[in-house]
Amino acid sequence: MITQAFGLSRLIVFIINATGIALIITVFSGNLRKILKLIFILMTVFMFIWVDLAFLARVVEENNLGLLYIKLAWSVTPLLFVLVFCFITVFLRISDNYKYFSIFSIVLGFLFLAMIPLTGLVISDIQYVNGTLEILYGDFVWLFFGFVFVYTLINFSILIANLRKKDTSAEIKIRIKYLLIGLTIFFVANSIFNLAAPVFFSVFHLYEFGDYSLIIFLSIIAYAISTNRFARIEIVTATFLVSFLGSFLFLDMMLFSETFEQIASKAIISVLFIPFGYFLVSNVHKEIEQKKELEELNRKLKELDQIKNEFISVAAHELRAPLTAVKGYLSMILDGDAGTITDQTKDFLQDIQLSTERMIRLVNNMLDVGRIEEGRIVYNLEDINLAEIVNTAYNEFKLEAERKNLEFRLDVQSDLRDRVHVDRDRLHEVIVNFLSNATKYTETGGITMKLFNKGSKTVRLEVVDTGMGISKEEQKKLFRKFYRVKSKVGKTIGSGLGLYISKLLIEKFEGEIGVDSEPGKGSNFWFELPVSS
């Protein structure tokens, strides 16, 4: 019967088992060579055998069963040290240099695996003194310790030799240092607690601390070889959660089952939990990888967007100069500086002038987009009356509305409170944008500008037209950069920049912007600004 006086040791063994499972899952899901994964998993399995059976041997307090457990625990130890040697040579890609020695070492390890449980040459017997397991060693125990000591020195020498090589990369050197730290901790702990204390001083109650140091060694190995260095907390959390649950199920089966039926039922649950745990961790890992891919794609998209903005900026600068020159010469011709022109020629030139002005606005918009997004625009913020800017814009578009035979009205609330804190020129751009679109795409009917207070702290401007209108689906995309809404007659509304810039500016002035529209019933473009106190 298992003794109940092992609470702390049971907790430690539970944590070791959970950590071991977590390390297996982490290494197995990492981007490592298959042979490295296989060797690491075997090392961890041997650790389970070593630690768990040594623990059971200490707590059963039955000589025959305890002796079997401790012999089995010791039997895998030489193979574990051989696997550490194989792991190091494979990790450093020098395994071909030690191929025959590795085969010889594995054969020796299996000889110990067979010799220790079947004979009393290494462990002859055990006894329990006041609840503490004491080991009675056989004549060949020094051969056992010598084997472990020699392979530890070999592992140290290989790591140090490769650390000193000039052609070893800086990253590999860092990993080798981690391996040396882990191997040192493991070697010192086993030398003190598993060799010196019990053999020379007959101190056995600290024996398990040498065993427990193995999990520290394996954790450092996993950290050293891991490509992501356990960087994602989501993977770590999911892995350790699954590991702790799996360890709990296993230990519950091994330590607290009293009948064969209980062992069988708990074993089935433990087996069924394995694919569930692996599925859970794999999904978390896949989700993290997908997030990484999306982050990388977003980074590339931002780079492309930056390149596009730089191209647009250069192109806009190159276009603005000739367009300004064309506009200037057109004004001179229309003013008669180049001589008398016919009415028909004047009409043609006025159409060209309007198109040129639209092109200049487009170029300016292209330049403004980059400046606003990058925060390079300096705003001249001041308290002004919104009605002043509205009146100016109204007078600018009155002539164009008359030319299209459109009714053009301005409706201002009589007791209006319209003091706003804005950049005058930038807000003028927004209003001009609204009016430009309204006059361009309204063929019949009229345009009404409404300025009124929406509540005591907000002033609202609306530009209402009787044009073709915009669908609900298109309205959702209207204020995006470069989005252009097509009408039923084939026209394209705007350049896709004016409304986007208007949105950025209004939001800069702590306001709101939007549109209300239905196909065939016209549109109402509006913005609201907070009234200055």
TIDRENTOR-398086 format. One line per field, with one value per residue (C-alpha): y negated, z, x; residue in three letters; residue number from 1. Coordinates in steps of 0.02 Angstrom, whole numbers. Last residue first. Layout:
<recs>
py <- Y | ...
pz <- Z | ...
px <- X | ...
res <- ALA | ...
n <- NUM | ...
</recs>
This chain:
<recs>
py <- -3894 | -3838 | -3743 | -3562 | -3521 | -3422 | -3369 | -3335 | -3263 | -3244 | -3149 | -3139 | -3037 | -2921 | -2803 | -2848 | -2959 | -3013 | -3054 | -3072 | -3176 | -3197 | -3327 | -3335 | -3457 | -3316 | -3210 | -3343 | -3345 | -3156 | -3142 | -3281 | -3196 | -3035 | -3135 | -3217 | -3064 | -2939 | -3040 | -3098 | -3006 | -2901 | -2921 | -2769 | -2817 | -2707 | -2796 | -2731 | -2758 | -2786 | -2722 | -2796 | -2813 | -2765 | -2892 | -2811 | -2631 | -2619 | -2735 | -2608 | -2477 | -2600 | -2653 | -2828 | -2966 | -3021 | -3207 | -3315 | -3393 | -3428 | -3503 | -3499 | -3595 | -3559 | -3658 | -3568 | -3619 | -3679 | -3543 | -3524 | -3704 | -3757 | -3781 | -3714 | -3722 | -3678 | -3614 | -3606 | -3518 | -3443 | -3376 | -3353 | -3259 | -3402 | -3528 | -3412 | -3343 | -3518 | -3578 | -3441 | -3464 | -3651 | -3626 | -3514 | -3629 | -3777 | -3677 | -3664 | -3851 | -3905 | -3785 | -3747 | -3799 | -3835 | -3982 | -3940 | -3984 | -4022 | -4131 | -4150 | -3976 | -3985 | -3921 | -3946 | -3908 | -3854 | -3809 | -3728 | -3797 | -3717 | -3887 | -3952 | -3817 | -3863 | -4046 | -4012 | -3899 | -4030 | -4128 | -3975 | -3939 | -4113 | -4105 | -3938 | -4003 | -4153 | -4047 | -3939 | -4086 | -4075 | -4018 | -3976 | -3827 | -3856 | -3674 | -3616 | -3465 | -3333 | -3212 | -3063 | -3033 | -3220 | -3244 | -3089 | -3134 | -3318 | -3284 | -3182 | -3310 | -3449 | -3350 | -3319 | -3502 | -3548 | -3425 | -3500 | -3673 | -3612 | -3539 | -3703 | -3800 | -3683 | -3712 | -3899 | -3884 | -3800 | -3932 | -4070 | -3990 | -3991 | -4172 | -4221 | -4280 | -4454 | -4469 | -4376 | -4478 | -4462 | -4408 | -4234 | -4220 | -4276 | -4157 | -4013 | -4057 | -4048 | -3885 | -3805 | -3862 | -3793 | -3628 | -3625 | -3649 | -3534 | -3379 | -3350 | -3376 | -3256 | -3122 | -3135 | -3126 | -2983 | -2884 | -2916 | -2865 | -2704 | -2662 | -2691 | -2583 | -2447 | -2455 | -2453 | -2302 | -2214 | -2244 | -2186 | -2027 | -1996 | -2025 | -1909 | -1774 | -1794 | -1783 | -1625 | -1551 | -1594 | -1512 | -1358 | -1345 | -1364 | -1230 | -1114 | -1140 | -1090 | -943 | -876 | -886 | -799 | -667 | -627 | -640 | -480 | -383 | -458 | -421 | -241 | -224 | -293 | -159 | -18 | -71 | -86 | 85 | 161 | 104 | -18 | -164 | -314 | -314 | -258 | -315 | -480 | -503 | -483 | -594 | -731 | -723 | -744 | -893 | -973 | -946 | -1014 | -1172 | -1182 | -1177 | -1298 | -1427 | -1411 | -1423 | -1579 | -1657 | -1659 | -1677 | -1497 | -1529 | -1535 | -1423 | -1308 | -1226 | -1317 | -1322 | -1136 | -1100 | -1216 | -1125 | -956 | -1006 | -1078 | -919 | -816 | -912 | -813 | -653 | -735 | -811 | -636 | -578 | -704 | -573 | -455 | -522 | -374 | -495 | -423 | -331 | -423 | -603 | -590 | -499 | -541 | -705 | -787 | -715 | -714 | -899 | -946 | -850 | -917 | -1098 | -1082 | -1001 | -1142 | -1278 | -1191 | -1174 | -1359 | -1403 | -1292 | -1389 | -1555 | -1482 | -1423 | -1602 | -1674 | -1554 | -1423 | -1453 | -1509 | -1350 | -1381 | -1338 | -1181 | -1118 | -1167 | -1069 | -915 | -917 | -934 | -789 | -680 | -727 | -677 | -516 | -473 | -513 | -408 | -258 | -280 | -284 | -118 | -39 | -99 | -9 | 155 | 232 | 204 | 57 | 65 | -77 | -167 | -223 | -335 | -294 | -275 | -158 | -71 | 55 | 89 | 231 | 279 | 128 | 129 | 314 | 374 | 447 | 442 | 259 | 190 | 305 | 281 | 91 | 91 | 194 | 79 | -71 | 21 | 57 | -127 | -181 | -65 | -132 | -310 | -273 | -205 | -364 | -490 | -597 | -574 | -650 | -819 | -920 | -1019 | -960 | -783 | -777 | -852 | -737 | -582 | -626 | -664 | -498 | -409 | -493 | -432 | -258 | -252 | -307 | -186 | -43 | -154 | -182 | 2 | 51 | -75 | -9 | 174 | 142 | 45 | 190 | 319 | 209 | 137 | -42 | -104 | -284 | -285 | -158 | -256 | -412 | -316 | -246 | -420 | -507 | -378 | -319 | -497 | -549 | -404 | -473 | -645 | -578 | -481 | -639 | -735 | -600 | -597 | -786 | -796 | -660 | -750 | -910 | -1060 | -1190 | -1170 | -1070 | -920 | -1033 | -1118 | -958 | -864 | -1011 | -1022 | -835 | -854 | -1005 | -908 | -761 | -874 | -967 | -803 | -741 | -900 | -887 | -704 | -748 | -882 | -768 | -610 | -547 | -448 | -284 | -173 | 0
pz <- -1290 | -1463 | -1557 | -1596 | -1781 | -1886 | -2067 | -2205 | -2379 | -2422 | -2582 | -2720 | -2736 | -2883 | -2776 | -2592 | -2491 | -2320 | -2308 | -2168 | -2069 | -1883 | -1790 | -1682 | -1800 | -1852 | -1883 | -2004 | -2090 | -2110 | -2175 | -2301 | -2360 | -2394 | -2477 | -2597 | -2632 | -2728 | -2886 | -2888 | -2934 | -3089 | -3230 | -3318 | -3324 | -3175 | -3068 | -3016 | -2841 | -2824 | -2682 | -2691 | -2501 | -2409 | -2376 | -2494 | -2437 | -2326 | -2444 | -2585 | -2494 | -2452 | -2635 | -2694 | -2766 | -2946 | -2910 | -2818 | -2702 | -2516 | -2445 | -2257 | -2126 | -1941 | -1784 | -1618 | -1435 | -1410 | -1513 | -1700 | -1742 | -1921 | -2092 | -2244 | -2421 | -2553 | -2727 | -2869 | -2991 | -3145 | -3193 | -3021 | -3032 | -3057 | -2950 | -2799 | -2817 | -2823 | -2681 | -2561 | -2608 | -2590 | -2413 | -2368 | -2446 | -2349 | -2190 | -2238 | -2274 | -2110 | -1996 | -1858 | -1688 | -1719 | -1683 | -1768 | -1648 | -1768 | -1717 | -1894 | -1959 | -2129 | -2290 | -2446 | -2613 | -2788 | -2914 | -3058 | -3235 | -3271 | -3301 | -3146 | -3038 | -3107 | -3066 | -2887 | -2850 | -2783 | -2697 | -2596 | -2547 | -2475 | -2386 | -2306 | -2248 | -2162 | -2091 | -1997 | -1885 | -1833 | -1685 | -1743 | -1796 | -1924 | -1958 | -2004 | -2119 | -2098 | -1994 | -2105 | -2153 | -2181 | -2288 | -2392 | -2428 | -2460 | -2610 | -2699 | -2651 | -2727 | -2888 | -2890 | -2857 | -3000 | -3113 | -3065 | -3103 | -3272 | -3312 | -3267 | -3374 | -3521 | -3510 | -3502 | -3656 | -3755 | -3706 | -3752 | -3922 | -3954 | -3900 | -4020 | -3962 | -3959 | -3925 | -3821 | -3662 | -3688 | -3510 | -3574 | -3651 | -3490 | -3385 | -3502 | -3490 | -3301 | -3296 | -3418 | -3312 | -3155 | -3244 | -3300 | -3121 | -3035 | -3137 | -3081 | -2899 | -2917 | -2995 | -2853 | -2720 | -2807 | -2816 | -2632 | -2586 | -2688 | -2604 | -2434 | -2480 | -2538 | -2371 | -2277 | -2378 | -2338 | -2152 | -2163 | -2251 | -2113 | -1978 | -2069 | -2080 | -1895 | -1852 | -1956 | -1863 | -1696 | -1751 | -1808 | -1638 | -1546 | -1658 | -1628 | -1439 | -1440 | -1559 | -1455 | -1298 | -1377 | -1455 | -1283 | -1181 | -1255 | -1188 | -1014 | -1012 | -1064 | -929 | -800 | -845 | -843 | -678 | -595 | -659 | -599 | -423 | -300 | -414 | -324 | -371 | -552 | -621 | -528 | -584 | -766 | -756 | -664 | -788 | -934 | -851 | -811 | -988 | -1071 | -968 | -995 | -1183 | -1189 | -1083 | -1177 | -1345 | -1295 | -1212 | -1378 | -1357 | -1309 | -1379 | -1556 | -1637 | -1488 | -1472 | -1316 | -1233 | -1256 | -1189 | -1040 | -1001 | -1017 | -891 | -769 | -784 | -743 | -582 | -505 | -500 | -403 | -286 | -257 | -157 | -17 | 107 | 67 | 169 | 192 | 193 | 56 | -55 | -15 | -9 | -137 | -275 | -303 | -206 | -236 | -403 | -468 | -429 | -501 | -663 | -693 | -657 | -768 | -911 | -907 | -908 | -1046 | -1152 | -1130 | -1182 | -1335 | -1385 | -1374 | -1476 | -1608 | -1626 | -1640 | -1779 | -1755 | -1881 | -1747 | -1646 | -1458 | -1427 | -1532 | -1418 | -1261 | -1317 | -1367 | -1205 | -1094 | -1180 | -1164 | -980 | -949 | -1044 | -931 | -771 | -818 | -864 | -706 | -599 | -673 | -663 | -483 | -450 | -511 | -338 | -287 | -192 | -47 | -73 | 69 | 53 | 195 | 294 | 459 | 375 | 221 | 142 | -31 | -116 | -229 | -343 | -474 | -482 | -409 | -573 | -688 | -667 | -683 | -819 | -957 | -964 | -924 | -1081 | -1175 | -1132 | -1186 | -1357 | -1372 | -1334 | -1467 | -1597 | -1548 | -1559 | -1734 | -1794 | -1698 | -1843 | -1936 | -1785 | -1810 | -1854 | -1689 | -1648 | -1702 | -1593 | -1443 | -1459 | -1475 | -1315 | -1223 | -1288 | -1215 | -1047 | -1053 | -1102 | -946 | -837 | -907 | -789 | -635 | -638 | -675 | -527 | -414 | -461 | -441 | -271 | -214 | -265 | -172 | -22 | 6 | 72 | -80 | -62 | -108 | -249 | -321 | -331 | -413 | -535 | -577 | -593 | -697 | -804 | -838 | -876 | -998 | -1087 | -1090 | -1168 | -1296 | -1342 | -1362 | -1474 | -1585 | -1600 | -1646 | -1778 | -1850 | -1881 | -1792 | -1829 | -1668 | -1636 | -1568 | -1461 | -1379 | -1359 | -1283 | -1168 | -1108 | -1071 | -970 | -878 | -828 | -770 | -670 | -592 | -536 | -470 | -367 | -299 | -253 | -167 | -65 | -12 | 24 | 187 | 121 | 103 | -45 | 0
px <- -908 | -856 | -993 | -951 | -953 | -1077 | -1059 | -1182 | -1205 | -1390 | -1421 | -1552 | -1711 | -1672 | -1567 | -1585 | -1468 | -1411 | -1225 | -1100 | -977 | -944 | -842 | -687 | -597 | -479 | -634 | -695 | -525 | -508 | -687 | -661 | -501 | -598 | -737 | -615 | -508 | -615 | -597 | -777 | -937 | -914 | -1037 | -1109 | -1292 | -1336 | -1209 | -1041 | -973 | -787 | -678 | -503 | -490 | -648 | -787 | -912 | -895 | -1049 | -1144 | -1118 | -1220 | -1358 | -1375 | -1330 | -1440 | -1469 | -1472 | -1598 | -1468 | -1452 | -1292 | -1313 | -1214 | -1238 | -1194 | -1181 | -1184 | -1364 | -1444 | -1430 | -1401 | -1430 | -1350 | -1442 | -1372 | -1500 | -1465 | -1589 | -1701 | -1620 | -1448 | -1371 | -1206 | -1082 | -1174 | -1185 | -1008 | -933 | -1044 | -987 | -805 | -818 | -886 | -739 | -610 | -681 | -652 | -468 | -454 | -535 | -441 | -565 | -634 | -819 | -936 | -1100 | -1240 | -1384 | -1530 | -1598 | -1555 | -1471 | -1551 | -1446 | -1529 | -1475 | -1611 | -1519 | -1517 | -1348 | -1266 | -1355 | -1275 | -1102 | -1131 | -1187 | -1040 | -918 | -1056 | -1108 | -928 | -907 | -1074 | -1030 | -861 | -941 | -1084 | -956 | -912 | -729 | -625 | -450 | -344 | -207 | -168 | 7 | -3 | 132 | 26 | 68 | -113 | -143 | 12 | -18 | -198 | -159 | -49 | -180 | -312 | -208 | -193 | -381 | -418 | -301 | -392 | -560 | -491 | -431 | -601 | -685 | -559 | -586 | -773 | -740 | -627 | -764 | -891 | -768 | -737 | -925 | -937 | -799 | -629 | -552 | -367 | -239 | -269 | -456 | -501 | -544 | -370 | -285 | -388 | -347 | -161 | -166 | -262 | -141 | 7 | -72 | -99 | 83 | 147 | 23 | 60 | 240 | 194 | 48 | 159 | 286 | 151 | 61 | 224 | 261 | 84 | 101 | 266 | 186 | 38 | 156 | 248 | 84 | 29 | 192 | 166 | -14 | 43 | 172 | 42 | -78 | 56 | 96 | -88 | -101 | 47 | -34 | -197 | -103 | -16 | -182 | -257 | -109 | -124 | -308 | -286 | -141 | -244 | -394 | -282 | -208 | -369 | -439 | -290 | -310 | -497 | -464 | -331 | -452 | -580 | -450 | -370 | -539 | -592 | -428 | -465 | -385 | -342 | -267 | -84 | -68 | -236 | -234 | -55 | -105 | -260 | -165 | -22 | -142 | -227 | -60 | 3 | -154 | -144 | 44 | 25 | -122 | -31 | 134 | 49 | -49 | 105 | 196 | 383 | 423 | 598 | 523 | 654 | 668 | 839 | 898 | 727 | 702 | 876 | 845 | 683 | 769 | 904 | 778 | 675 | 830 | 860 | 715 | 817 | 958 | 828 | 756 | 907 | 887 | 821 | 964 | 1111 | 1230 | 1380 | 1491 | 1368 | 1204 | 1269 | 1410 | 1317 | 1133 | 1120 | 1288 | 1346 | 1166 | 1143 | 1313 | 1284 | 1108 | 1155 | 1309 | 1212 | 1084 | 1216 | 1314 | 1157 | 1119 | 1297 | 1279 | 1123 | 1216 | 1358 | 1234 | 1169 | 1344 | 1390 | 1525 | 1665 | 1788 | 1768 | 1776 | 1593 | 1614 | 1753 | 1655 | 1501 | 1599 | 1702 | 1548 | 1459 | 1614 | 1631 | 1449 | 1479 | 1627 | 1531 | 1379 | 1488 | 1592 | 1435 | 1377 | 1548 | 1555 | 1391 | 1465 | 1489 | 1308 | 1234 | 1111 | 989 | 899 | 718 | 661 | 502 | 595 | 720 | 654 | 772 | 839 | 934 | 1078 | 1080 | 1220 | 1265 | 1100 | 1040 | 889 | 838 | 1015 | 1084 | 956 | 955 | 1142 | 1170 | 1052 | 1161 | 1317 | 1237 | 1186 | 1364 | 1438 | 1316 | 1359 | 1545 | 1520 | 1431 | 1535 | 1600 | 1435 | 1344 | 1430 | 1275 | 1282 | 1105 | 1147 | 1303 | 1213 | 1062 | 1170 | 1265 | 1103 | 1036 | 1188 | 1154 | 974 | 1030 | 1139 | 991 | 862 | 910 | 911 | 724 | 691 | 801 | 712 | 539 | 585 | 665 | 510 | 397 | 501 | 536 | 363 | 369 | 267 | 327 | 511 | 496 | 350 | 458 | 601 | 473 | 407 | 577 | 670 | 525 | 467 | 647 | 660 | 505 | 586 | 746 | 643 | 547 | 709 | 783 | 628 | 617 | 801 | 779 | 628 | 726 | 653 | 517 | 421 | 263 | 360 | 469 | 320 | 218 | 365 | 407 | 227 | 225 | 384 | 315 | 161 | 266 | 383 | 236 | 156 | 322 | 340 | 163 | 188 | 351 | 264 | 120 | 222 | 157 | 8 | 103 | 64 | 0
res <- SER | SER | VAL | PRO | LEU | GLU | PHE | TRP | PHE | ASN | SER | GLY | LYS | GLY | PRO | GLU | SER | ASP | VAL | GLY | ILE | GLU | GLY | GLU | PHE | LYS | GLU | ILE | LEU | LEU | LYS | SER | ILE | TYR | LEU | GLY | LEU | GLY | SER | GLY | ILE | THR | LYS | GLY | VAL | LYS | SER | LYS | VAL | ARG | TYR | PHE | LYS | ARG | PHE | LEU | LYS | LYS | GLN | GLU | GLU | LYS | SER | ILE | GLY | MET | GLY | THR | ASP | VAL | VAL | GLU | LEU | ARG | VAL | THR | LYS | SER | GLY | LYS | ASN | PHE | LEU | LYS | MET | THR | ILE | GLY | GLY | THR | GLU | THR | TYR | LYS | THR | ALA | ASN | SER | LEU | PHE | ASN | VAL | ILE | VAL | GLU | HIS | LEU | ARG | ASP | ARG | ASP | VAL | HIS | VAL | ARG | ASP | ARG | LEU | ASP | SER | GLN | VAL | ASP | LEU | ARG | PHE | GLU | LEU | ASN | LYS | ARG | GLU | ALA | GLU | LEU | LYS | PHE | GLU | ASN | TYR | ALA | THR | ASN | VAL | ILE | GLU | ALA | LEU | ASN | ILE | ASP | GLU | LEU | ASN | TYR | VAL | ILE | ARG | GLY | GLU | GLU | ILE | ARG | GLY | VAL | ASP | LEU | MET | ASN | ASN | VAL | LEU | ARG | ILE | MET | ARG | GLU | THR | SER | LEU | GLN | ILE | ASP | GLN | LEU | PHE | ASP | LYS | THR | GLN | ASP | THR | ILE | THR | GLY | ALA | ASP | GLY | ASP | LEU | ILE | MET | SER | LEU | TYR | GLY | LYS | VAL | ALA | THR | LEU | PRO | ALA | ARG | LEU | GLU | HIS | ALA | ALA | VAL | SER | ILE | PHE | GLU | ASN | LYS | ILE | GLN | ASP | LEU | GLU | LYS | LEU | LYS | ARG | ASN | LEU | GLU | GLU | LEU | GLU | LYS | LYS | GLN | GLU | ILE | GLU | LYS | HIS | VAL | ASN | SER | VAL | LEU | PHE | TYR | GLY | PHE | PRO | ILE | PHE | LEU | VAL | SER | ILE | ILE | ALA | LYS | SER | ALA | ILE | GLN | GLU | PHE | THR | GLU | SER | PHE | LEU | MET | MET | ASP | LEU | PHE | LEU | PHE | SER | GLY | LEU | PHE | SER | VAL | LEU | PHE | THR | ALA | THR | VAL | ILE | GLU | ILE | ARG | ALA | PHE | ARG | ASN | THR | SER | ILE | ALA | TYR | ALA | ILE | ILE | SER | LEU | PHE | ILE | ILE | LEU | SER | TYR | ASP | GLY | PHE | GLU | TYR | LEU | HIS | PHE | VAL | SER | PHE | PHE | VAL | PRO | ALA | ALA | LEU | ASN | PHE | ILE | SER | ASN | ALA | VAL | PHE | PHE | ILE | THR | LEU | GLY | ILE | LEU | LEU | TYR | LYS | ILE | ARG | ILE | LYS | ILE | GLU | ALA | SER | THR | ASP | LYS | LYS | ARG | LEU | ASN | ALA | ILE | LEU | ILE | SER | PHE | ASN | ILE | LEU | THR | TYR | VAL | PHE | VAL | PHE | GLY | PHE | PHE | LEU | TRP | VAL | PHE | ASP | GLY | TYR | LEU | ILE | GLU | LEU | THR | GLY | ASN | VAL | TYR | GLN | ILE | ASP | SER | ILE | VAL | LEU | GLY | THR | LEU | PRO | ILE | MET | ALA | LEU | PHE | LEU | PHE | GLY | LEU | VAL | ILE | SER | PHE | ILE | SER | PHE | TYR | LYS | TYR | ASN | ASP | SER | ILE | ARG | LEU | PHE | VAL | THR | ILE | PHE | CYS | PHE | VAL | LEU | VAL | PHE | LEU | LEU | PRO | THR | VAL | SER | TRP | ALA | LEU | LYS | ILE | TYR | LEU | LEU | GLY | LEU | ASN | ASN | GLU | GLU | VAL | VAL | ARG | ALA | LEU | PHE | ALA | LEU | ASP | VAL | TRP | ILE | PHE | MET | PHE | VAL | THR | MET | LEU | ILE | PHE | ILE | LEU | LYS | LEU | ILE | LYS | ARG | LEU | ASN | GLY | SER | PHE | VAL | THR | ILE | ILE | LEU | ALA | ILE | GLY | THR | ALA | ASN | ILE | ILE | PHE | VAL | ILE | LEU | ARG | SER | LEU | GLY | PHE | ALA | GLN | THR | ILE | MET
n <- 533 | 532 | 531 | 530 | 529 | 528 | 527 | 526 | 525 | 524 | 523 | 522 | 521 | 520 | 519 | 518 | 517 | 516 | 515 | 514 | 513 | 512 | 511 | 510 | 509 | 508 | 507 | 506 | 505 | 504 | 503 | 502 | 501 | 500 | 499 | 498 | 497 | 496 | 495 | 494 | 493 | 492 | 491 | 490 | 489 | 488 | 487 | 486 | 485 | 484 | 483 | 482 | 481 | 480 | 479 | 478 | 477 | 476 | 475 | 474 | 473 | 472 | 471 | 470 | 469 | 468 | 467 | 466 | 465 | 464 | 463 | 462 | 461 | 460 | 459 | 458 | 457 | 456 | 455 | 454 | 453 | 452 | 451 | 450 | 449 | 448 | 447 | 446 | 445 | 444 | 443 | 442 | 441 | 440 | 439 | 438 | 437 | 436 | 435 | 434 | 433 | 432 | 431 | 430 | 429 | 428 | 427 | 426 | 425 | 424 | 423 | 422 | 421 | 420 | 419 | 418 | 417 | 416 | 415 | 414 | 413 | 412 | 411 | 410 | 409 | 408 | 407 | 406 | 405 | 404 | 403 | 402 | 401 | 400 | 399 | 398 | 397 | 396 | 395 | 394 | 393 | 392 | 391 | 390 | 389 | 388 | 387 | 386 | 385 | 384 | 383 | 382 | 381 | 380 | 379 | 378 | 377 | 376 | 375 | 374 | 373 | 372 | 371 | 370 | 369 | 368 | 367 | 366 | 365 | 364 | 363 | 362 | 361 | 360 | 359 | 358 | 357 | 356 | 355 | 354 | 353 | 352 | 351 | 350 | 349 | 348 | 347 | 346 | 345 | 344 | 343 | 342 | 341 | 340 | 339 | 338 | 337 | 336 | 335 | 334 | 333 | 332 | 331 | 330 | 329 | 328 | 327 | 326 | 325 | 324 | 323 | 322 | 321 | 320 | 319 | 318 | 317 | 316 | 315 | 314 | 313 | 312 | 311 | 310 | 309 | 308 | 307 | 306 | 305 | 304 | 303 | 302 | 301 | 300 | 299 | 298 | 297 | 296 | 295 | 294 | 293 | 292 | 291 | 290 | 289 | 288 | 287 | 286 | 285 | 284 | 283 | 282 | 281 | 280 | 279 | 278 | 277 | 276 | 275 | 274 | 273 | 272 | 271 | 270 | 269 | 268 | 267 | 266 | 265 | 264 | 263 | 262 | 261 | 260 | 259 | 258 | 257 | 256 | 255 | 254 | 253 | 252 | 251 | 250 | 249 | 248 | 247 | 246 | 245 | 244 | 243 | 242 | 241 | 240 | 239 | 238 | 237 | 236 | 235 | 234 | 233 | 232 | 231 | 230 | 229 | 228 | 227 | 226 | 225 | 224 | 223 | 222 | 221 | 220 | 219 | 218 | 217 | 216 | 215 | 214 | 213 | 212 | 211 | 210 | 209 | 208 | 207 | 206 | 205 | 204 | 203 | 202 | 201 | 200 | 199 | 198 | 197 | 196 | 195 | 194 | 193 | 192 | 191 | 190 | 189 | 188 | 187 | 186 | 185 | 184 | 183 | 182 | 181 | 180 | 179 | 178 | 177 | 176 | 175 | 174 | 173 | 172 | 171 | 170 | 169 | 168 | 167 | 166 | 165 | 164 | 163 | 162 | 161 | 160 | 159 | 158 | 157 | 156 | 155 | 154 | 153 | 152 | 151 | 150 | 149 | 148 | 147 | 146 | 145 | 144 | 143 | 142 | 141 | 140 | 139 | 138 | 137 | 136 | 135 | 134 | 133 | 132 | 131 | 130 | 129 | 128 | 127 | 126 | 125 | 124 | 123 | 122 | 121 | 120 | 119 | 118 | 117 | 116 | 115 | 114 | 113 | 112 | 111 | 110 | 109 | 108 | 107 | 106 | 105 | 104 | 103 | 102 | 101 | 100 | 99 | 98 | 97 | 96 | 95 | 94 | 93 | 92 | 91 | 90 | 89 | 88 | 87 | 86 | 85 | 84 | 83 | 82 | 81 | 80 | 79 | 78 | 77 | 76 | 75 | 74 | 73 | 72 | 71 | 70 | 69 | 68 | 67 | 66 | 65 | 64 | 63 | 62 | 61 | 60 | 59 | 58 | 57 | 56 | 55 | 54 | 53 | 52 | 51 | 50 | 49 | 48 | 47 | 46 | 45 | 44 | 43 | 42 | 41 | 40 | 39 | 38 | 37 | 36 | 35 | 34 | 33 | 32 | 31 | 30 | 29 | 28 | 27 | 26 | 25 | 24 | 23 | 22 | 21 | 20 | 19 | 18 | 17 | 16 | 15 | 14 | 13 | 12 | 11 | 10 | 9 | 8 | 7 | 6 | 5 | 4 | 3 | 2 | 1
</recs>
